[in-house]
């Protein structure tokens, strides 16, 4: 088929040549020169190459001699921070071998250098955030404290509304160690210090926290008192803060306490948690319900304790029920509901036999 196509193309060229010679014999020499020049030009041009997908090993081999800027290798800082990797990953032989394979001329940064780069990146990010917050008129902050691995921490985030897009913007301000007890003055000092660091002390409209007595006392002593009716709801149970009346005496005893906190906003999720836990206990005023409730939840608590303290027990539950039990969490308002719902789901799917086998294995009364 290919030869037939070439023959047809050749015959067409001959016909054109003969016709031109008959009608324009005087211009025949110029025509021949033009055709010859065109042929030489087409022969000198490179032929179109069909694209071919490069194999991975060929690409790696081609990139070995190519130099990668050290600035790109410094993106390890982003890799370490975003992935929450240990700093020691840059010292692992396999990681070094990976980098040198990609670029033999490069040098992996050392662990001390990595720490310095991370600190520099953090300072740069903080500077950019402060520059952005300087253009914002009003912000709100949220804060919480917790204990993990016998160490206490306080975290804070900031939120504001973009005046152009009217979208809510958020950023993390701090996650710092708290030493000592979580007393109201320690919390007030930490919150005020973070506000001052980012120069938003006079811009914070409200700070949202949970309903812990230490937070409530800190804002009652050092915060701006709002006239919001939600703050003075007579039906809302307040923690015991009788010692708040001695605020002036506290300030007189220690003149260093010059903290300035904004108005306080209680976390709605934490209030829902109180509704679902504290207020729900009022139903136990009925003796019959109280007896049944305590008996049932005591058995459930036994199951939760066993699976939470022993991996062997958790694996046994998984084998028998094909599901793991959900343990209630005091900081999640719906955790008790989800835990009970999981038990009922196991009974519906696997029957009471599965729960009975688990109770017998753990020596718990059904």
N, C-alpha and C positions, 0 to 999 in steps of 0.2 A: 504493500500500500504506500509505503514511503517513497519507493522508486517511481511509482506511477504519479505521485504528486509532484515530484521533481521534474519528470518529463513534461507534464502539463505546463509547469511554470516556465520551462525552457522554450517550449513551443510558442508560448505567448510572447516571450521576449523576441523570438525570431520574427514573428508576424509584425510586431511593432517596428523592428529594425528595417524590414523590407518595405513597409508602407512609408516610413519616413524617407527612405532612400528614393522612392519613386516620386514623391511629392515635393521634396526639398533637396534635390541633389547638390545644390550649391552650399547648403549648410551641413552637409554630412560630416565633414571633418570636425566642426565644432561640437556636433552631437556625440561623436565618438569620444572626444576629449572629456566632455562633461560626464559621460557614463563611466569612463575610466577613473576620474577623480572621485566620484561617488563611491565606487567599489573600494578604492583604497581607504577612504574614510571609514566605511562600514567595517572593513577588515581590521582597522586599528582600534576600534572601540571594543571594550571588554564585553564578552557575552554575558547575558543575564544568568545568574547562578540561582538555582532553586534553593530556597531557604530550607535549612536543616536544623532541627532542634539539637542543641548542644547537650551532650551527656554530662552527668554530674561529675564524673571523674575527669573529663576533659576540661570542664569549667574550673575545677579545683586546681588542675595542673597549670592552666593558663593564668590563674590568679596568684600562683606562688611567687612569681617574680614581680608582681605588681605591688607597689608600695602604698600602704594605707596610712593616712595621716595619723599622727599620735593623738590628735584631738578626737578622732572617731573612736580610738581605743579607750579614751577617757570616758566614753559613754558607759563604761563599766559601773560608774557611780549610779547612773540611772538604773542599770540592771540590778545592782545590789539593793538599792532602796525600794524600787517598785516590787521586786520579788521577795523582799524581806529575807534576803540571804545573809548568811554569816560572813563577816569580813574575811574569815580564813579561806574563803573559796578561791581567792586569788593566789593562794599559796599551794593549792592542790596541784600535784604533778599533772593530772589529766587535764585540768583547765589550762595550765601553762602550755601543754602540748597542743591543745586545740588552737590557742592564739598563735603560737609559732608556726603551726601548719598553715594557717590562713595567711600569715605574713611573717616570714623568717626574720625580717629586719626590725620587727617591733619588739618592745619590751613591756611585759605585764607589770603594772604598777604594784608596788609592795603594799603590805597591810598597813603600815604606818602612813604611807602616802595616801592610801585609800581613805583612811580616817580624816586626814587633813582635807582631802577633796570633798568629802561628804559635809564636813563642817563649813567649808567655803560655799558649797551649794546651798546649805541651809541658810547661811547668812545672806546670800544673794536672794533667795526666795523670800526671806523675811523683809529685806529692803524693798523688794517689789510690792509685797503685800502692804507694807506701811505707806508706800507711795500711792497705792490705789485707795487705801482707806482714808488718806488725807483728803480725797476728793468727795468722800461720802459724808452726808450731813448727819444721818442717824443710823445706828446699828443696834442689833440685839445680840446678846451672847448666851450661850448655854454652858453649864459647867457641871461636873460630877466628880466624885472621888471614889476610889475603890482600892482594894488590897489584893495583891497577887504575889505569890511566892514570898510571903512575909515582908512585902514592901508595899508602901502606900503611894498612890499616884493621884494627881489632879489633872483632868483634861478640860480644855475649853475650846469652843468653836465660836465663830462670829458669823452673823447673817445680816444681809441688807438687801434692799430692793434697788435694782438698777433703774435709774431715772429715765433712761432712754427706752429700754425694752420692757420695763416693769416686771422683769423676772427676778426671782429670788436667787441671790448669790450666797455662797457659803465658803468658808475657809477654816482650816484648823489653826489655832493660835498656839497652843501649848499642850504638852503632856509631861509634867514635871513631877519629881519626887516630893513627897510630903513626909517630913520627919516629925516624929512625936504623935501625940493624940490628935484626932480630928476635931479639935475644939473650935468654937465659933470664931475666936480671934485668929487662929492659925489659918482657917479657911478665908476669912476676910482679908488677911494680909496677902495670901496667895492670889486671890481674885483681883485685888486692887493693884498688885504688882504687875500682873499680866496686862491689865487695862492701861497702866502707865507705860509699859514697854512699847506698846503699839500706838500710843498717843490717842487713845479713843476714850479716855476717862470721862470726858464731857459729852461724848456722843452716844454712849450706851443708854438706850431708853429703858430697857429691862434686861434682867438676867434670869434665865430659866434654870431651876434646879428641881430636885425631888423634894419631898415633904419631910426630909430629915430634920430633926430638932436642931442640929448644929447649924444647918443652913438657915433655918427660920430665925434663929437667934442672931446669927451674923448680920442678916439684913434688917432685923428689928433694931439692932443697936447702931449699925453703921450705914444703913441704907436710907434712901429717900422714901418717905411714907406716902403711898398713893392713896387716893380717895376712891379707888375702884370698889364698887359694891361687892365684887367677888371676893375681895380680901376681907370683908367684914360680914360674910355670910353667917348668920347666927346658927344655921343648921350644920355648919361644917365644924367637926371636932378639931380643936387645936391641941397640939402637944402642950405639956406642962411647961410654961415659960414664965412662972411667977417671978423668977429672978430677973426678968427684964426690967423691972421697975428700978433696979439699981444701976441703970446704964450710966448715969452721971457719976456715981461713985466709982464705977469701973474706970471711966475716963480720967477721973482725978487721981486714981492710984497709979496709973501709968500714962504719962503724957506722950509716950511714943505712939500710942494708938490713935493715929490720925488718918484712918482709912476712910475712903469715900466710895460707897457702893451705890449703884442705881436702885430703882424699884425692883421688887422681887416678883417673879412670876412662877407659880408652881407648875410643874410638868403635868400636863393633862393625862398622859399615859400612866404616871404614877398615881394620880388621883383615881383613875379607873381601876388600878390594881387594888387600891384601898376599898373601893366599892365592892369589888369582886371577892375580897378576902375579909377585911375587918367588918364591913357592914353586913356581909352575908352571915356572920356568926350570930347576928341578932335573931336569926331563925331558930337558934337553939333554945330560945325561950320556951318553946314547946317541948315538954319532957319526953314525949313519945318520939318526936323527930330527933331530939338530942341523943337519945339512947341508940337509935338505929344509925344515925350519922356517925357517931363516934366509933361504933363497932365496925361499920363498913370501912371508914377511912383508916382505922387502925390496921386492918388487914391489908389495905392497899399500901399503906406506909411501910409495912413489913416487906412487901414485894419490892417497892422502890428502894428501900435501904439495901436489900440483898443485891440487887442488880447494880446499884451504884458503888458498892464496895468491893465487888468481886467480878473479875473478868470471866471466871469460870461460870458463875451464875448467869451473867449476861449471855454467854454462849449457849447455855442450856435453854434459856428462854427463847433465843433465836431458833434453836433446833426444834423446840416443841411448838412454838407459835408462829414461826416464820416472820415475826416482827419483834422489834425491840420495844421495851416499855419506855414511856416518856415520864421523866421525873419532874414534879412541880418545881418551879423556880420563883422565889419571892419577888424578883424584880420584873416578872412578866405577869401581867394581870390575867391572862387567859391560860396560863400554864397548867393550873389545876384542872380546868375544863378539858384541855387537850389530853392530859394524863388519863382522866377517867374515860374520855372518848376512845382512847387507844385500847383500854381494857375491854370496853364494850365491843369494840370492833373485833378483837381477838375471840371473844365469846361467840359473836355472830358468825365469824368465818370458820373457826376451828371447833367451836362448841365448848361447853364447860369442862370437858375432859382435859383440854390443853392446860387451862388454868389450874385444874385440880392436880394434874401431874406436877406442875411447877410448885404448887404449895406443898405437896408431899415431899418433893425433893428438898425444899428449903425448910421442911418441918414447921410449916405455918398452918394455922387453922383456916379452913375454907369457909 
